[in-house]
Amino acid sequence: MAFFTYAEDTIGMFIEKDTGNYFEYSDNDDLDMPGYYEWPHKVWVGGGGVCGMTGYRYARVMQTVAYIVTDEDDCGNPVVEKWQLKKNTQYTKAA
């Protein structure tokens, strides 16, 4: 099966440990977003352009774990899931 993505400006990819799903991620370029520095990445999850969805989730991707913002509560605070990572590969740019 081919790996297809529509992610923008990706800097890496990881495999989520429980399900084995592949995800790519990029730097969070939404500078005006509240909590920008707390969530430095966008994890590309699909569904972009469907029913107003963006196709990504804000996140903090580390070497063995990723913290993914999946929703917000009644007070506007992020609801976060912790994903264990099987593999995290950062891309290198060609010189």
Salt bridges, closest charged atoms under 4 A:
ASP29 OD1 - LYS42 NZ 2.73
ASP30 OD1 - LYS42 NZ 3.45
